[in-house]
Amino acid sequence: MRSAAALTGFASLTLALLPISGATAAPKTAASSCTTPSASARTMSAGVHRRDKNDVSPAQAAALDRELKALLAHRSPISIQATHQIPVYFHVIRTGKGKKGDLSRKRIAQQIAVMNKAYGGSKTGFSFALKGSDWTTNSKWFNAPDTYEKTIKTKLHKGSAGTLNIYTAALSDGLLGWSTFPWQYKSKPTMDGVVIHYSTIPGGSLTHYNLGQSATHETGHWLGLYHTFEGGCDAPGDYVSDTPAESSPAFKCPTGRDSCTASGKDPIHNFMDYSYDSCMTQFTAGQGTRMQKEWAAYRG
């Protein structure tokens, strides 16, 4: 059986962080983070890989599960057939036009296309429509978005609970991205959204992680998913029954990996694991249903 565990996050509300260099552990809170260590901070190479540094306790995960069930208790059964087109606002933080961090409209459109293929092709019921983009030249914000996160989001955030805000910058401590969970919106709506290292956008410079799947992964957290390896081999793991248990994150693309005695090989191709971008190809039906439930409870 898989034991209860969720993801926690950044500064008490961040969800999924992905580092590039060795990052120090963060406090355990209600969000998640995905990271990739490398030889030095802000250094990108073919040798980096993702790793998560934020987990919630089994008690916290169980409490969140009880809350979700209570919120949905008097609603009609959730169907994966429900469709939601999520408006997206893209916020580019850069050092200057044509300089570090700058992203073209074409590359932003490519990122949205990658996400639509990942979610729509998997029949999750979610799609994404770019509603607006803006470019902010601010070297301090660009180099330390974690430090200036509240300032950045207070100035740039748009929309409501069902609006996805994506911010790009050069994340510190080797992080590739982070995201808030849906249940955090009510208490801190302006902080809601996904933050991504600009080099993970399609065409970026981070080898193996430049196909846009960091945004896919972090948006999965924004929609309420945990990592597939959450809880290791113990139930209830990621709270999705059709993602086989795995004892730890999958790095690179370890075909045939089977780290738990429970039936099913490790879900190394799942968007919520830590494989190379090129290895990530699927969400499960159970993950689609969980996202639909989270949407109905917190974002719908």
C-alpha positions in Angstrom: 0.0 0.0 0.0 1.1 3.5 -0.7 1.1 6.0 2.3 -0.4 9.5 2.2 2.0 12.2 1.1 1.5 15.3 -1.0 3.7 18.0 -2.3 4.5 21.2 -0.6 5.8 24.4 -1.7 7.6 27.5 -1.7 7.1 30.1 1.1 4.0 28.4 2.4 2.1 28.4 -0.9 4.5 27.3 -3.6 3.8 24.0 -5.2 6.3 22.5 -7.6 9.9 23.6 -7.9 12.4 22.3 -10.5 16.1 23.2 -9.7 19.2 23.4 -11.9 21.8 23.3 -9.3 22.1 21.9 -5.8 19.3 23.5 -3.8 18.9 23.6 -0.1 15.9 22.0 1.5 12.8 24.2 2.1 10.3 24.0 4.9 7.5 21.5 4.5 4.3 23.3 3.6 1.3 22.9 1.4 2.9 23.1 -2.0 5.4 21.2 -4.2 8.7 21.8 -5.9 10.8 20.2 -8.6 14.5 20.8 -8.9 17.6 19.8 -11.0 21.1 19.9 -9.5 24.1 20.7 -11.6 27.7 21.7 -11.1 26.9 25.3 -10.0 24.0 27.6 -9.4 22.3 28.8 -12.6 24.5 26.5 -14.6 22.8 24.4 -17.2 24.2 21.2 -18.7 23.2 17.9 -20.1 24.0 16.3 -16.7 21.3 18.1 -14.7 18.2 16.2 -13.6 15.0 17.0 -11.7 14.5 16.4 -8.0 11.8 17.4 -5.6 12.6 19.0 -2.2 9.1 19.7 -0.8 6.7 17.1 0.7 3.8 17.4 3.1 3.3 15.0 5.9 0.8 12.1 5.6 -1.4 13.9 8.0 -1.5 17.1 5.9 -2.2 15.1 2.7 -5.0 13.1 4.5 -6.5 16.4 5.8 -6.5 17.8 2.3 -8.2 14.7 0.9 -10.9 14.9 3.6 -11.5 18.6 2.6 -11.8 17.7 -1.0 -14.3 15.0 -0.4 -16.4 17.3 1.9 -16.5 20.0 -0.8 -17.6 17.5 -3.4 -20.0 15.6 -1.2 -23.2 17.3 -2.5 -22.2 17.7 -6.1 -23.0 15.6 -9.1 -20.4 12.9 -9.9 -17.3 14.4 -11.6 -16.8 13.4 -15.2 -13.6 13.5 -17.2 -15.8 14.4 -20.1 -16.3 17.9 -18.7 -14.3 20.5 -20.7 -12.6 23.6 -19.5 -10.7 26.1 -21.6 -8.4 27.8 -19.3 -7.4 31.4 -20.1 -3.6 32.0 -19.8 -1.7 35.2 -19.1 2.0 34.9 -19.8 4.4 37.2 -17.9 8.0 37.4 -19.2 10.6 38.9 -16.8 13.8 39.8 -18.7 16.9 41.9 -18.4 16.0 43.8 -21.6 14.5 43.5 -25.1 16.5 40.9 -27.0 18.5 40.2 -23.9 18.6 37.5 -21.2 15.1 36.1 -20.4 13.4 37.7 -23.4 10.9 35.4 -25.1 9.2 35.9 -28.5 5.5 35.6 -29.1 6.3 32.6 -31.2 7.9 30.7 -28.4 5.1 31.6 -26.0 2.7 30.2 -28.5 4.8 27.1 -28.8 4.6 26.6 -25.0 0.8 26.9 -25.1 0.7 24.3 -27.9 2.9 21.9 -25.9 0.5 22.1 -23.0 -2.6 21.7 -25.2 -1.1 18.5 -26.7 -0.2 17.2 -23.3 -3.6 17.8 -21.7 -6.0 17.6 -24.7 -4.3 14.7 -26.3 -4.6 12.8 -23.0 -8.3 13.7 -22.8 -8.1 15.3 -19.4 -10.8 17.8 -20.3 -8.5 20.8 -20.1 -7.2 23.1 -22.8 -5.4 26.4 -22.7 -6.0 29.7 -24.6 -3.5 32.5 -24.4 -5.4 35.7 -23.5 -2.4 38.0 -23.0 1.3 38.4 -22.7 3.5 41.1 -21.2 7.2 41.8 -20.9 8.8 43.4 -17.9 12.4 44.6 -17.9 13.7 44.3 -14.4 17.1 42.7 -13.7 16.4 42.3 -10.0 13.1 40.5 -10.6 14.7 38.4 -13.3 17.6 37.2 -11.2 15.6 36.7 -7.9 12.0 36.0 -8.7 11.7 34.1 -5.4 12.7 37.2 -3.4 10.4 39.5 -5.4 7.6 37.0 -6.0 5.0 38.9 -4.0 5.9 42.2 -5.7 5.9 40.6 -9.2 2.6 38.9 -8.8 0.9 41.8 -7.1 1.7 44.0 -10.1 1.2 41.4 -12.9 -1.4 38.8 -11.8 -4.6 38.8 -13.8 -7.9 37.0 -13.6 -9.6 34.8 -11.0 -9.3 31.2 -9.7 -9.8 29.7 -13.2 -7.2 31.8 -14.8 -3.6 30.5 -15.2 -0.8 33.0 -14.8 2.6 31.8 -16.0 5.7 33.8 -15.1 9.2 33.2 -16.6 12.6 34.3 -15.2 16.0 33.0 -14.1 15.1 31.0 -11.0 17.6 30.9 -8.2 18.9 27.9 -6.2 18.8 25.7 -9.3 15.0 25.7 -9.6 13.2 25.0 -12.9 9.7 26.0 -11.7 7.1 26.1 -9.0 3.3 26.4 -8.7 0.6 26.9 -6.2 -2.0 24.3 -5.4 -5.7 25.0 -6.1 -6.7 25.0 -2.5 -4.3 27.9 -1.8 -6.2 30.3 -4.0 -8.8 31.3 -1.5 -6.3 32.6 1.1 -3.8 34.2 -1.3 -5.4 34.7 -4.7 -2.8 37.1 -6.1 0.0 34.6 -5.5 -1.8 31.9 -7.6 0.0 30.7 -10.7 3.1 28.9 -12.1 6.7 30.2 -12.2 9.0 28.7 -14.8 12.7 29.0 -15.6 12.8 30.8 -19.0 15.2 28.2 -20.4 12.6 25.4 -20.1 10.3 27.1 -22.7 10.5 25.3 -26.1 13.7 26.2 -27.8 15.5 27.0 -24.5 19.0 26.2 -23.6 18.5 23.6 -20.9 19.4 20.3 -22.5 16.7 17.5 -21.9 14.4 20.1 -20.3 13.7 22.5 -23.1 10.7 21.0 -24.8 8.2 22.9 -22.5 7.2 20.0 -20.2 8.2 21.9 -17.1 5.2 24.1 -17.6 3.1 21.0 -18.3 4.3 19.5 -15.0 3.8 22.6 -12.9 0.4 23.2 -14.4 -0.5 19.6 -13.2 0.3 20.8 -9.7 -1.8 24.0 -10.3 -4.7 21.6 -11.2 -4.2 19.6 -8.0 -1.9 16.7 -9.0 1.0 15.3 -6.9 4.1 13.6 -8.2 3.6 10.0 -9.2 6.3 9.0 -6.7 4.5 10.7 -3.8 4.5 8.3 -0.8 7.0 5.9 -2.5 5.6 2.3 -2.6 3.1 3.0 0.2 -0.6 3.8 -0.3 -2.3 6.2 -1.0 0.7 7.8 -2.7 -0.4 10.4 -5.2 -4.1 9.7 -4.5 -4.6 8.4 -8.0 -5.3 4.7 -8.3 -4.1 4.1 -11.9 -0.6 5.5 -11.5 1.6 2.6 -10.5 3.6 3.1 -7.3 7.3 4.0 -7.6 9.8 4.2 -4.7 11.5 7.4 -6.0 11.6 9.9 -8.9 12.5 8.6 -12.3 15.5 10.5 -13.8 16.4 10.5 -17.5 14.2 7.8 -19.1 14.8 4.5 -17.4 12.7 2.2 -19.6 11.4 -0.9 -17.7 12.1 0.5 -14.2 10.0 -1.3 -11.6 10.9 -0.1 -8.1 7.9 -1.3 -6.1 6.5 -4.8 -5.6 3.0 -3.6 -6.4 1.8 -4.4 -9.9 2.8 -2.1 -12.8 6.1 -0.7 -13.9 7.0 2.8 -12.8 5.1 5.5 -14.7 8.3 7.1 -16.1 6.4 8.5 -19.1 3.9 10.4 -16.8 4.0 14.2 -16.9 4.1 14.2 -13.1 7.3 12.2 -12.8 10.9 13.6 -13.2 11.9 12.1 -16.5 13.5 14.0 -19.4 11.0 16.2 -21.3 11.2 13.8 -24.3 10.2 10.9 -22.1 7.1 12.6 -20.7 4.0 11.6 -22.8 1.0 10.9 -20.7 -1.5 11.6 -18.0 -3.7 8.8 -16.8 -7.5 8.7 -16.7 -7.3 8.8 -12.9 -5.2 12.0 -13.0 -7.8 13.5 -15.4 -10.5 12.8 -12.9 -8.6 14.1 -10.0 -7.9 17.4 -11.8 -11.6 17.6 -12.6 -12.4 17.1 -8.9 -9.9 19.8 -7.9 -11.3 22.1 -10.5 -14.9 21.7 -9.3 -13.9 22.1 -5.6 -11.5 25.1 -5.9 -11.4 26.7 -9.4 -14.7 26.1 -11.1 
